[in-house]
Amino acid sequence: MTSPRPRLPALPTAGRLMGRVLLVTGGAGGIGRAIALAAAAEGARVVVADVQRDGAEATVAQITAADGEAAFVPCDVADPAQVRALIGTAVGRFGRLDVLVNNAGIGGDNAPAHDLDLAVWDRVLAVNLRGPFLCAREALPHLMRSGSGVIVNVASTYGLIGAPQAPAYCASKGGLVNLTRQLAVDYGPRGVRVNAVCPGYVDTDMGGRRASLPPEASRAANAQREASAARQPLGRQAYASEIAQAVVFLSSGSSSFMTGSIVTVDGGCTATFNHGGD
């Protein structure tokens, strides 16, 4: 039986990101929106990037309604020209860039490797791995100039383990985990810290996949996720805001001696063997 999710207490605003400019990709909803809101609450000026204009503009509106400062820049992170324009626009708007959060990601189709369409493989790798690389490549000169630049990559527990019928997603997130470590090695001496967060089951609808299903199928898909989450030690899915708090921590001086770290925020699912029973 799934454990009830507790009500989260109001978290105090400590201003840990005051004066910092943070860019989050995939900020139109879900984890990305939660990261943008949490960063703004901590004093950051936030650049929200996404291909979904309406959702991203709604994120910006929530921040500005709370007296924060934010801007939307449309961007497909798999496109080098768009990424270059994104970074240039962010720096042009706010004069600097201190934190890059590579959050944009897609799931792709669920299928074993022998049935997976090559176009699906290519698109998942393009968004989930090529995208963070392109964003990092363009952002790093500005992050080095910051004096305390940070990259936080939003990977996945699927980048740490094998998961059924997810070859492209697992490969992309596994690559992102090790790209995190590699960038930490090269850029730590240059004043840039690079870490990754690996969420487990989070109560979001990545890419709107459940929303695109008929209501009964959507309910069944969510029930399956809840049942899987119930088998992990904390017995529930996460709130997107719980992932966001880990990202804010890694973006701030609170994590000043952390780089190359892969932080699981997964309710304990990678700490235990899932027997599949009650």
Helices and strands as residue ranges (DSSP letters): E 21-25, H 30-41, E 45-50, H 53-65, E 70-74, H 80-94, E 99-102, G 113-115, H 118-125, I 126-130, H 131-146, E 149-154, G 157-159, H 167-187, G 188-190, E 192-199, G 206-208, H 215-229, H 240-251, G 253-255, E 262-265, G 269-271
